[in-house]
Amino acid sequence: MTPGLVISAPSSGAGKTTVTLGLLRAFADDEVSVQPFKVGPDYIDPAFHHAACRQPCYNLDSWAMARGLTTAIAFKGADADMVIAEGAMGLYDGAEKPGASGYGSSAELAVQMGWPMVLVVDVAKQAQSAAAVALGCATFNPDLPFAGVILNRVASARHERLVRSGMEIAGLPVIGALPRRSDLTLPERHLGLVQAMEHPDLEHAIALAADTVRQHCDLAALRASAKALPPIETGTSLRPPAQRIALAQDQAFSFLYPHLLDAWRQAGAEIMPFSPLANEAPDPLADLVWLPGGYPELHAGRLSAADRFLKGLRLHAETRPVHGECGGYMVLGEALIDADGTHHKMAGLLGLVTSYQTRRLHLGYRHAELLAAMPGFPKGAMLRGHEYHYCSIIEQPDRALAKIADASGNTVSETGSCRDQVTGTFFHLIAPDV
């Protein structure tokens, strides 16, 4: 397996995404081929990774994926010089109960793959005490391969000396120390970054992160510390849901896990992209229309007025299956009410009515038992995925598609819907539960 590193932090907000983007671009500029990965179910960061190093980024998730699938995806970096995987949340944060092959934490994945951990520590409001936090992260799991720390948001030369003295006492190598800079922050929406395609000047932001990392980190030491476990047997069972798949792809429909799309293509499926925002209808030769998640609430007026898209979607649904995930599911419904209270008519293929006027966060892993068939899976199939949205359900009159539970086994009320050949879920599919 390709040698790699996992970039993590004691908590969210420490700057690991900025550090990761800077490293990806800096190595790419040095003609070091880097394969990026994202630990966990986040579907926004991978687009930033792709922009930084011009290589597709894939999610690795031990809660949602069986070990064979995780390893198979990791082998997508087999031809690269090294792997850089960005962690999720804090280093040891994961689900309450284990899933397909673990709890989903960054530390767990580092142990499974043998990729040493680089800990990004926000030292803005501490000095020597930062070493105690870093030491706890490094030693909490004795099996964790640990490369060292990158200090972030260092205020001055004196501040850096104080923090480094604590790290020296703790026996932790300092690989870099980044200065505090307000211009290194990335714009956010809800709980995560805005989409890469919406960033006002993404290239400048990545170049700035790369310059900062190059000036203040030891890139040679980082590359030398990359390691991996010996290759192990891999396996995957991701079959395409149809032979010809019309896939909505634009700013309103952007969230589909890349490993699924790759698996569909590798199995011989033909992907037919189209843009509802450009008022394009799905290809009439498609066997299936798939509407991924995204931010339809930001474009509800345009979608409601997209007559060619809606007419083509309804025509397809008369004889062939249509499936929507989260935002795509909302568009299949009767109506979407935006944050201002404006009522936008949607496709009407399901009776679902959703509203952003009263926001409520729905976030977390989902385990589904299908109560009816959906494209690619029969009734009774067990699936794993992730839900992330702020909308409230006003009406959901159709038959429930699945029995849904969260990562702790608690029943979740967002069951999805089905009517005739149309299905929809609030969770984004990651993998079947095998």
VOPA-527901 format. One record per residue (C-alpha): residue in three letters; x, y, z. Coordinates in pm, whole numbers, m for minus. Layout:
VOPA-527901
<pt code="Ala" u="X" v="Y" w="Z"/>
...
//
This chain:
VOPA-527901
<pt code="Met" u="0" v="0" w="0"/>
<pt code="Thr" u="121" v="353" w="m76"/>
<pt code="Pro" u="287" v="529" w="222"/>
<pt code="Gly" u="68" v="798" w="365"/>
<pt code="Leu" u="m18" v="1038" w="645"/>
<pt code="Val" u="m343" v="1126" w="822"/>
<pt code="Ile" u="m387" v="1494" w="907"/>
<pt code="Ser" u="m604" v="1528" w="1217"/>
<pt code="Ala" u="m655" v="1751" w="1520"/>
<pt code="Pro" u="m780" v="1733" w="1879"/>
<pt code="Ser" u="m1105" v="1898" w="1768"/>
<pt code="Ser" u="m1284" v="2057" w="1476"/>
<pt code="Gly" u="m1181" v="2409" w="1380"/>
<pt code="Ala" u="m809" v="2360" w="1442"/>
<pt code="Gly" u="m718" v="2424" w="1078"/>
<pt code="Lys" u="m663" v="2074" w="944"/>
<pt code="Thr" u="m844" v="2145" w="615"/>
<pt code="Thr" u="m624" v="2449" w="545"/>
<pt code="Val" u="m312" v="2249" w="633"/>
<pt code="Thr" u="m425" v="1958" w="416"/>
<pt code="Leu" u="m495" v="2181" w="116"/>
<pt code="Gly" u="m159" v="2352" w="158"/>
<pt code="Leu" u="26" v="2020" w="175"/>
<pt code="Leu" u="m158" v="1876" w="m125"/>
<pt code="Arg" u="m76" v="2177" w="m341"/>
<pt code="Ala" u="283" v="2212" w="m217"/>
<pt code="Phe" u="363" v="1847" w="m292"/>
<pt code="Ala" u="185" v="1866" w="m627"/>
<pt code="Asp" u="388" v="2175" w="m720"/>
<pt code="Asp" u="702" v="1974" w="m635"/>
<pt code="Glu" u="581" v="1702" w="m875"/>
<pt code="Val" u="512" v="1461" w="m592"/>
<pt code="Ser" u="204" v="1262" w="m690"/>
<pt code="Val" u="m39" v="1270" w="m396"/>
<pt code="Gln" u="m363" v="1074" w="m357"/>
<pt code="Pro" u="m606" v="1258" w="m125"/>
<pt code="Phe" u="m864" v="1091" w="98"/>
<pt code="Lys" u="m1120" v="1222" w="345"/>
<pt code="Val" u="m1189" v="1026" w="663"/>
<pt code="Gly" u="m1558" v="995" w="740"/>
<pt code="Pro" u="m1874" v="1091" w="553"/>
<pt code="Asp" u="m1795" v="1456" w="468"/>
<pt code="Tyr" u="m1886" v="1525" w="104"/>
<pt code="Ile" u="m1767" v="1889" w="77"/>
<pt code="Asp" u="m1395" v="1866" w="158"/>
<pt code="Pro" u="m1316" v="1614" w="m121"/>
<pt code="Ala" u="m1388" v="1875" w="m389"/>
<pt code="Phe" u="m1137" v="2109" w="m225"/>
<pt code="His" u="m880" v="1830" w="m218"/>
<pt code="His" u="m932" v="1766" w="m588"/>
<pt code="Ala" u="m882" v="2134" w="m663"/>
<pt code="Ala" u="m562" v="2139" w="m457"/>
<pt code="Cys" u="m378" v="1847" w="m617"/>
<pt code="Arg" u="m579" v="1772" w="m931"/>
<pt code="Gln" u="m651" v="1416" w="m817"/>
<pt code="Pro" u="m998" v="1283" w="m726"/>
<pt code="Cys" u="m1054" v="1247" w="m353"/>
<pt code="Tyr" u="m1237" v="952" w="m194"/>
<pt code="Asn" u="m1397" v="898" w="146"/>
<pt code="Leu" u="m1272" v="626" w="380"/>
<pt code="Asp" u="m1522" v="539" w="653"/>
<pt code="Ser" u="m1485" v="247" w="893"/>
<pt code="Trp" u="m1838" v="289" w="1033"/>
<pt code="Ala" u="m2013" v="273" w="696"/>
<pt code="Met" u="m1769" v="55" w="501"/>
<pt code="Ala" u="m1657" v="m303" w="547"/>
<pt code="Arg" u="m1281" v="m340" w="587"/>
<pt code="Gly" u="m1243" v="m486" w="237"/>
<pt code="Leu" u="m1416" v="m187" w="78"/>
<pt code="Thr" u="m1213" v="66" w="278"/>
<pt code="Thr" u="m891" v="m104" w="172"/>
<pt code="Ala" u="m1004" v="m133" w="m190"/>
<pt code="Ile" u="m1070" v="241" w="m200"/>
<pt code="Ala" u="m736" v="311" w="m32"/>
<pt code="Phe" u="m566" v="123" w="m317"/>
<pt code="Lys" u="m679" v="398" w="m554"/>
<pt code="Gly" u="m357" v="562" w="m443"/>
<pt code="Ala" u="m144" v="268" w="m555"/>
<pt code="Asp" u="20" v="466" w="m837"/>
<pt code="Ala" u="81" v="778" w="m627"/>
<pt code="Asp" u="402" v="872" w="m448"/>
<pt code="Met" u="217" v="923" w="m121"/>
<pt code="Val" u="m126" v="949" w="40"/>
<pt code="Ile" u="m263" v="1236" w="247"/>
<pt code="Ala" u="m590" v="1169" w="428"/>
<pt code="Glu" u="m770" v="1448" w="612"/>
<pt code="Gly" u="m941" v="1341" w="931"/>
<pt code="Ala" u="m1289" v="1434" w="1050"/>
<pt code="Met" u="m1378" v="1619" w="1372"/>
<pt code="Gly" u="m1134" v="1531" w="1653"/>
<pt code="Leu" u="m877" v="1254" w="1627"/>
<pt code="Tyr" u="m1071" v="996" w="1830"/>
<pt code="Asp" u="m1424" v="1119" w="1756"/>
<pt code="Gly" u="m1656" v="859" w="1604"/>
<pt code="Ala" u="m1987" v="685" w="1649"/>
<pt code="Glu" u="m2116" v="563" w="1985"/>
<pt code="Lys" u="m2139" v="205" w="1861"/>
<pt code="Pro" u="m1928" v="23" w="1599"/>
<pt code="Gly" u="m2051" v="m11" w="1243"/>
<pt code="Ala" u="m1933" v="m212" w="945"/>
<pt code="Ser" u="m1568" v="m226" w="1054"/>
<pt code="Gly" u="m1527" v="29" w="1333"/>
<pt code="Tyr" u="m1638" v="354" w="1491"/>
<pt code="Gly" u="m1536" v="585" w="1205"/>
<pt code="Ser" u="m1264" v="782" w="1383"/>
<pt code="Ser" u="m951" v="919" w="1218"/>
<pt code="Ala" u="m728" v="739" w="1468"/>
<pt code="Glu" u="m895" v="409" w="1387"/>
<pt code="Leu" u="m834" v="453" w="1014"/>
<pt code="Ala" u="m469" v="547" w="1075"/>
<pt code="Val" u="m421" v="223" w="1268"/>
<pt code="Gln" u="m600" v="15" w="1003"/>
<pt code="Met" u="m389" v="156" w="718"/>
<pt code="Gly" u="m63" v="212" w="904"/>
<pt code="Trp" u="m58" v="579" w="802"/>
<pt code="Pro" u="113" v="789" w="1073"/>
<pt code="Met" u="m85" v="1071" w="1229"/>
<pt code="Val" u="10" v="1438" w="1194"/>
<pt code="Leu" u="m173" v="1637" w="1462"/>
<pt code="Val" u="m268" v="1998" w="1385"/>
<pt code="Val" u="m285" v="2182" w="1718"/>
<pt code="Asp" u="m449" v="2524" w="1748"/>
<pt code="Val" u="m224" v="2701" w="1999"/>
<pt code="Ala" u="m395" v="3041" w="1979"/>
<pt code="Lys" u="m496" v="3045" w="2347"/>
<pt code="Gln" u="m231" v="2826" w="2505"/>
<pt code="Ala" u="143" v="2771" w="2521"/>
<pt code="Gln" u="313" v="2476" w="2698"/>
<pt code="Ser" u="m31" v="2334" w="2780"/>
<pt code="Ala" u="m69" v="2244" w="2413"/>
<pt code="Ala" u="186" v="1968" w="2467"/>
<pt code="Ala" u="m37" v="1798" w="2724"/>
<pt code="Val" u="m323" v="1789" w="2472"/>
<pt code="Ala" u="m96" v="1660" w="2195"/>
<pt code="Leu" u="62" v="1398" w="2421"/>
<pt code="Gly" u="m279" v="1269" w="2520"/>
<pt code="Cys" u="m375" v="1235" w="2154"/>
<pt code="Ala" u="m48" v="1060" w="2071"/>
<pt code="Thr" u="m66" v="805" w="2354"/>
<pt code="Phe" u="m440" v="746" w="2408"/>
<pt code="Asn" u="m415" v="450" w="2168"/>
<pt code="Pro" u="m70" v="289" w="2191"/>
<pt code="Asp" u="m117" v="133" w="1846"/>
<pt code="Leu" u="m154" v="472" w="1677"/>
<pt code="Pro" u="141" v="552" w="1446"/>
<pt code="Phe" u="233" v="911" w="1527"/>
<pt code="Ala" u="451" v="1134" w="1309"/>
<pt code="Gly" u="441" v="1464" w="1496"/>
<pt code="Val" u="256" v="1793" w="1533"/>
<pt code="Ile" u="198" v="2105" w="1326"/>
<pt code="Leu" u="134" v="2410" w="1540"/>
<pt code="Asn" u="m132" v="2644" w="1402"/>
<pt code="Arg" u="m219" v="3009" w="1474"/>
<pt code="Val" u="113" v="3092" w="1640"/>
<pt code="Ala" u="106" v="3455" w="1757"/>
<pt code="Ser" u="478" v="3541" w="1776"/>
<pt code="Ala" u="832" v="3405" w="1790"/>
<pt code="Arg" u="813" v="3401" w="2171"/>
<pt code="His" u="480" v="3215" w="2160"/>
<pt code="Glu" u="634" v="2956" w="1929"/>
<pt code="Arg" u="933" v="2905" w="2160"/>
<pt code="Leu" u="704" v="2846" w="2459"/>
<pt code="Val" u="489" v="2594" w="2271"/>
<pt code="Arg" u="792" v="2414" w="2129"/>
<pt code="Ser" u="945" v="2386" w="2477"/>
<pt code="Gly" u="638" v="2198" w="2597"/>
<pt code="Met" u="645" v="1968" w="2294"/>
<pt code="Glu" u="1014" v="1896" w="2357"/>
<pt code="Ile" u="942" v="1796" w="2717"/>
<pt code="Ala" u="662" v="1567" w="2591"/>
<pt code="Gly" u="896" v="1413" w="2334"/>
<pt code="Leu" u="678" v="1513" w="2038"/>
<pt code="Pro" u="845" v="1629" w="1715"/>
<pt code="Val" u="725" v="1963" w="1579"/>
<pt code="Ile" u="706" v="1943" w="1198"/>
<pt code="Gly" u="576" v="2295" w="1142"/>
<pt code="Ala" u="451" v="2613" w="1305"/>
<pt code="Leu" u="203" v="2822" w="1107"/>
<pt code="Pro" u="148" v="3189" w="1197"/>
<pt code="Arg" u="m190" v="3327" w="1289"/>
<pt code="Arg" u="m347" v="3470" w="969"/>
<pt code="Ser" u="m704" v="3583" w="916"/>
<pt code="Asp" u="m675" v="3543" w="538"/>
<pt code="Leu" u="m627" v="3164" w="562"/>
<pt code="Thr" u="m984" v="3096" w="673"/>
<pt code="Leu" u="m1229" v="2936" w="430"/>
<pt code="Pro" u="m1594" v="3051" w="404"/>
<pt code="Glu" u="m1849" v="2825" w="572"/>
<pt code="Arg" u="m2217" v="2741" w="541"/>
<pt code="His" u="m2414" v="2554" w="808"/>
<pt code="Leu" u="m2166" v="2308" w="967"/>
<pt code="Gly" u="m1911" v="2296" w="686"/>
<pt code="Leu" u="m1737" v="2483" w="409"/>
<pt code="Val" u="m1921" v="2627" w="115"/>
<pt code="Gln" u="m1887" v="2408" w="m193"/>
<pt code="Ala" u="m1557" v="2436" w="m378"/>
<pt code="Met" u="m1738" v="2544" w="m695"/>
<pt code="Glu" u="m1891" v="2837" w="m505"/>
<pt code="His" u="m1569" v="2970" w="m349"/>
<pt code="Pro" u="m1510" v="3327" w="m472"/>
<pt code="Asp" u="m1135" v="3271" w="m532"/>
<pt code="Leu" u="m1048" v="2912" w="m456"/>
<pt code="Glu" u="m722" v="2906" w="m650"/>
<pt code="His" u="m586" v="3203" w="m457"/>
<pt code="Ala" u="m689" v="3048" w="m123"/>
<pt code="Ile" u="m517" v="2718" w="m203"/>
<pt code="Ala" u="m203" v="2889" w="m333"/>
<pt code="Leu" u="m185" v="3098" w="m15"/>
<pt code="Ala" u="m221" v="2787" w="202"/>
<pt code="Ala" u="52" v="2613" w="2"/>
<pt code="Asp" u="291" v="2908" w="34"/>
<pt code="Thr" u="230" v="2924" w="409"/>
<pt code="Val" u="283" v="2551" w="457"/>
<pt code="Arg" u="597" v="2556" w="241"/>
<pt code="Gln" u="748" v="2841" w="444"/>
<pt code="His" u="664" v="2705" w="787"/>
<pt code="Cys" u="662" v="2323" w="762"/>
<pt code="Asp" u="936" v="2069" w="694"/>
<pt code="Leu" u="798" v="1904" w="380"/>
<pt code="Ala" u="1092" v="1666" w="353"/>
<pt code="Ala" u="1034" v="1540" w="708"/>
<pt code="Leu" u="664" v="1499" w="640"/>
<pt code="Arg" u="724" v="1292" w="330"/>
<pt code="Ala" u="988" v="1082" w="506"/>
<pt code="Ser" u="746" v="1004" w="790"/>
<pt code="Ala" u="479" v="862" w="554"/>
<pt code="Lys" u="434" v="487" w="598"/>
<pt code="Ala" u="177" v="213" w="536"/>
<pt code="Leu" u="96" v="m145" w="626"/>
<pt code="Pro" u="173" v="m426" w="376"/>
<pt code="Pro" u="m98" v="m486" w="113"/>
<pt code="Ile" u="m393" v="m696" w="222"/>
<pt code="Glu" u="m676" v="m862" w="32"/>
<pt code="Thr" u="m948" v="m625" w="m81"/>
<pt code="Gly" u="m1305" v="m667" w="m194"/>
<pt code="Thr" u="m1609" v="m464" w="m289"/>
<pt code="Ser" u="m1973" v="m533" w="m367"/>
<pt code="Leu" u="m2082" v="m200" w="m516"/>
<pt code="Arg" u="m2294" v="m284" w="m819"/>
<pt code="Pro" u="m2449" v="m12" w="m1036"/>
<pt code="Pro" u="m2823" v="47" w="m991"/>
<pt code="Ala" u="m2878" v="55" w="m1369"/>
<pt code="Gln" u="m2687" v="29" w="m1696"/>
<pt code="Arg" u="m2752" v="387" w="m1813"/>
<pt code="Ile" u="m2780" v="640" w="m1531"/>
<pt code="Ala" u="m2889" v="1000" w="m1589"/>
<pt code="Leu" u="m2713" v="1183" w="m1305"/>
<pt code="Ala" u="m2799" v="1540" w="m1205"/>
<pt code="Gln" u="m2477" v="1738" w="m1159"/>
<pt code="Asp" u="m2454" v="2111" w="m1085"/>
<pt code="Gln" u="m2446" v="2347" w="m784"/>
<pt code="Ala" u="m2787" v="2225" w="m667"/>
<pt code="Phe" u="m2698" v="1854" w="m704"/>
<pt code="Ser" u="m2335" v="1793" w="m610"/>
<pt code="Phe" u="m2319" v="1539" w="m326"/>
<pt code="Leu" u="m2260" v="1184" w="m445"/>
<pt code="Tyr" u="m1984" v="978" w="m289"/>
<pt code="Pro" u="m1705" v="941" w="m550"/>
<pt code="His" u="m1635" v="576" w="m473"/>
<pt code="Leu" u="m1992" v="490" w="m578"/>
<pt code="Leu" u="m1961" v="672" w="m909"/>
<pt code="Asp" u="m1626" v="503" w="m975"/>
<pt code="Ala" u="m1768" v="161" w="m893"/>
<pt code="Trp" u="m2065" v="214" w="m1124"/>
<pt code="Arg" u="m1838" v="315" w="m1411"/>
<pt code="Gln" u="m1594" v="29" w="m1348"/>
<pt code="Ala" u="m1886" v="m216" w="m1360"/>
<pt code="Gly" u="m1977" v="m89" w="m1705"/>
<pt code="Ala" u="m2255" v="158" w="m1627"/>
<pt code="Glu" u="m2288" v="462" w="m1851"/>
<pt code="Ile" u="m2318" v="789" w="m1661"/>
<pt code="Met" u="m2524" v="1057" w="m1839"/>
<pt code="Pro" u="m2478" v="1388" w="m1654"/>
<pt code="Phe" u="m2729" v="1670" w="m1691"/>
<pt code="Ser" u="m2794" v="2002" w="m1519"/>
<pt code="Pro" u="m3140" v="2081" w="m1382"/>
<pt code="Leu" u="m3024" v="2437" w="m1311"/>
<pt code="Ala" u="m2952" v="2475" w="m1684"/>
<pt code="Asn" u="m3305" v="2341" w="m1744"/>
<pt code="Glu" u="m3173" v="2022" w="m1904"/>
<pt code="Ala" u="m3393" v="1713" w="m1913"/>
<pt code="Pro" u="m3248" v="1371" w="m1829"/>
<pt code="Asp" u="m3138" v="1169" w="m2130"/>
<pt code="Pro" u="m3447" v="989" w="m2265"/>
<pt code="Leu" u="m3236" v="674" w="m2319"/>
<pt code="Ala" u="m3148" v="648" w="m1949"/>
<pt code="Asp" u="m3265" v="348" w="m1748"/>
<pt code="Leu" u="m3256" v="544" w="m1421"/>
<pt code="Val" u="m3255" v="908" w="m1312"/>
<pt code="Trp" u="m3056" v="976" w="m994"/>
<pt code="Leu" u="m3081" v="1315" w="m820"/>
<pt code="Pro" u="m2799" v="1350" w="m562"/>
<pt code="Gly" u="m2799" v="1582" w="m266"/>
<pt code="Gly" u="m2680" v="1940" w="m262"/>
<pt code="Tyr" u="m2839" v="2277" w="m194"/>
<pt code="Pro" u="m3168" v="2291" w="m385"/>
<pt code="Glu" u="m3305" v="2536" w="m127"/>
<pt code="Leu" u="m3062" v="2797" w="m260"/>
<pt code="His" u="m3192" v="2750" w="m614"/>
<pt code="Ala" u="m3556" v="2659" w="m549"/>
<pt code="Gly" u="m3698" v="2931" w="m773"/>
<pt code="Arg" u="m3487" v="2828" w="m1072"/>
<pt code="Leu" u="m3568" v="2461" w="m1020"/>
<pt code="Ser" u="m3939" v="2530" w="m992"/>
<pt code="Ala" u="m3925" v="2722" w="m1322"/>
<pt code="Ala" u="m3710" v="2462" w="m1503"/>
<pt code="Asp" u="m3994" v="2333" w="m1723"/>
<pt code="Arg" u="m3784" v="2112" w="m1953"/>
<pt code="Phe" u="m3614" v="1945" w="m1657"/>
<pt code="Leu" u="m3940" v="1882" w="m1471"/>
<pt code="Lys" u="m4125" v="1762" w="m1780"/>
<pt code="Gly" u="m3844" v="1520" w="m1870"/>
<pt code="Leu" u="m3825" v="1393" w="m1513"/>
<pt code="Arg" u="m4199" v="1327" w="m1495"/>
<pt code="Leu" u="m4197" v="1158" w="m1835"/>
<pt code="His" u="m3915" v="927" w="m1729"/>
<pt code="Ala" u="m4096" v="836" w="m1406"/>
<pt code="Glu" u="m4394" v="706" w="m1601"/>
<pt code="Thr" u="m4200" v="398" w="m1712"/>
<pt code="Arg" u="m3861" v="388" w="m1536"/>
<pt code="Pro" u="m3721" v="444" w="m1186"/>
<pt code="Val" u="m3619" v="776" w="m1034"/>
<pt code="His" u="m3428" v="811" w="m707"/>
<pt code="Gly" u="m3335" v="1117" w="m503"/>
<pt code="Glu" u="m3102" v="1163" w="m205"/>
<pt code="Cys" u="m3161" v="1443" w="46"/>
<pt code="Gly" u="m3178" v="1754" w="m175"/>
<pt code="Gly" u="m3271" v="1536" w="m470"/>
<pt code="Tyr" u="m3545" v="1377" w="m258"/>
<pt code="Met" u="m3684" v="1723" w="m176"/>
<pt code="Val" u="m3701" v="1813" w="m545"/>
<pt code="Leu" u="m3897" v="1494" w="m615"/>
<pt code="Gly" u="m4157" v="1613" w="m365"/>
<pt code="Glu" u="m4461" v="1833" w="m402"/>
<pt code="Ala" u="m4307" v="2154" w="m272"/>
<pt code="Leu" u="m4005" v="2312" w="m105"/>
<pt code="Ile" u="m4048" v="2614" w="125"/>
<pt code="Asp" u="m3733" v="2826" w="143"/>
<pt code="Ala" u="m3596" v="3022" w="441"/>
<pt code="Asp" u="m3804" v="3327" w="348"/>
<pt code="Gly" u="m4125" v="3123" w="354"/>
<pt code="Thr" u="m4170" v="3121" w="m22"/>
<pt code="His" u="m4351" v="2812" w="m148"/>
<pt code="His" u="m4182" v="2657" w="m456"/>
<pt code="Lys" u="m4358" v="2382" w="m648"/>
<pt code="Met" u="m4130" v="2086" w="m721"/>
<pt code="Ala" u="m4167" v="1775" w="m940"/>
<pt code="Gly" u="m4468" v="1631" w="m754"/>
<pt code="Leu" u="m4356" v="1271" w="m807"/>
<pt code="Leu" u="m4381" v="1223" w="m430"/>
<pt code="Gly" u="m4607" v="1402" w="m184"/>
<pt code="Leu" u="m4318" v="1529" w="28"/>
<pt code="Val" u="m4331" v="1894" w="138"/>
<pt code="Thr" u="m4019" v="2031" w="310"/>
<pt code="Ser" u="m3944" v="2365" w="470"/>
<pt code="Tyr" u="m3634" v="2568" w="559"/>
<pt code="Gln" u="m3839" v="2838" w="727"/>
<pt code="Thr" u="m3810" v="2653" w="1055"/>
<pt code="Arg" u="m3461" v="2506" w="1055"/>
<pt code="Arg" u="m3375" v="2190" w="1242"/>
<pt code="Leu" u="m3045" v="2005" w="1208"/>
<pt code="His" u="m3053" v="1639" w="1105"/>
<pt code="Leu" u="m2699" v="1501" w="1115"/>
<pt code="Gly" u="m2534" v="1164" w="1152"/>
<pt code="Tyr" u="m2479" v="811" w="1027"/>
<pt code="Arg" u="m2784" v="615" w="917"/>
<pt code="His" u="m2853" v="241" w="901"/>
<pt code="Ala" u="m3144" v="150" w="675"/>
<pt code="Glu" u="m3353" v="m163" w="625"/>
<pt code="Leu" u="m3544" v="m124" w="301"/>
<pt code="Leu" u="m3921" v="m178" w="331"/>
<pt code="Ala" u="m3949" v="m157" w="m49"/>
<pt code="Ala" u="m3704" v="m196" w="m334"/>
<pt code="Met" u="m3500" v="103" w="m454"/>
<pt code="Pro" u="m3267" v="122" w="m756"/>
<pt code="Gly" u="m2988" v="m129" w="m708"/>
<pt code="Phe" u="m3126" v="m292" w="m393"/>
<pt code="Pro" u="m3417" v="m528" w="m318"/>
<pt code="Lys" u="m3667" v="m503" w="m36"/>
<pt code="Gly" u="m3500" v="m611" w="287"/>
<pt code="Ala" u="m3154" v="m490" w="188"/>
<pt code="Met" u="m2948" v="m327" w="465"/>
<pt code="Leu" u="m2769" v="m4" w="375"/>
<pt code="Arg" u="m2535" v="239" w="549"/>
<pt code="Gly" u="m2524" v="610" w="481"/>
<pt code="His" u="m2515" v="960" w="624"/>
<pt code="Glu" u="m2778" v="1233" w="671"/>
<pt code="Tyr" u="m2707" v="1607" w="683"/>
<pt code="His" u="m2970" v="1874" w="628"/>
<pt code="Tyr" u="m3164" v="2151" w="801"/>
<pt code="Cys" u="m3510" v="2112" w="650"/>
<pt code="Ser" u="m3827" v="2013" w="833"/>
<pt code="Ile" u="m4089" v="1774" w="695"/>
<pt code="Ile" u="m4430" v="1938" w="656"/>
<pt code="Glu" u="m4597" v="1650" w="472"/>
<pt code="Gln" u="m4481" v="1297" w="387"/>
<pt code="Pro" u="m4794" v="1109" w="275"/>
<pt code="Asp" u="m4632" v="830" w="73"/>
<pt code="Arg" u="m4530" v="484" w="186"/>
<pt code="Ala" u="m4210" v="466" w="392"/>
<pt code="Leu" u="m3911" v="341" w="195"/>
<pt code="Ala" u="m3706" v="215" w="488"/>
<pt code="Lys" u="m3677" v="163" w="859"/>
<pt code="Ile" u="m3397" v="399" w="964"/>
<pt code="Ala" u="m3174" v="404" w="1272"/>
<pt code="Asp" u="m2883" v="623" w="1374"/>
<pt code="Ala" u="m2535" v="500" w="1466"/>
<pt code="Ser" u="m2651" v="426" w="1821"/>
<pt code="Gly" u="m2942" v="212" w="1702"/>
<pt code="Asn" u="m3212" v="469" w="1779"/>
<pt code="Thr" u="m3503" v="485" w="1536"/>
<pt code="Val" u="m3503" v="793" w="1310"/>
<pt code="Ser" u="m3829" v="936" w="1176"/>
<pt code="Glu" u="m3693" v="1033" w="830"/>
<pt code="Thr" u="m3789" v="708" w="659"/>
<pt code="Gly" u="m3776" v="819" w="297"/>
<pt code="Ser" u="m4068" v="764" w="61"/>
<pt code="Cys" u="m4172" v="557" w="m236"/>
<pt code="Arg" u="m4450" v="582" w="m491"/>
<pt code="Asp" u="m4470" v="364" w="m800"/>
<pt code="Gln" u="m4114" v="373" w="m946"/>
<pt code="Val" u="m4003" v="683" w="m756"/>
<pt code="Thr" u="m3798" v="655" w="m436"/>
<pt code="Gly" u="m3619" v="902" w="m213"/>
<pt code="Thr" u="m3417" v="913" w="108"/>
<pt code="Phe" u="m3278" v="1183" w="333"/>
<pt code="Phe" u="m2960" v="981" w="381"/>
<pt code="His" u="m2678" v="967" w="128"/>
<pt code="Leu" u="m2588" v="607" w="43"/>
<pt code="Ile" u="m2232" v="502" w="127"/>
<pt code="Ala" u="m2236" v="124" w="107"/>
<pt code="Pro" u="m2451" v="m186" w="154"/>
<pt code="Asp" u="m2421" v="m349" w="495"/>
<pt code="Val" u="m2246" v="m678" w="426"/>
//
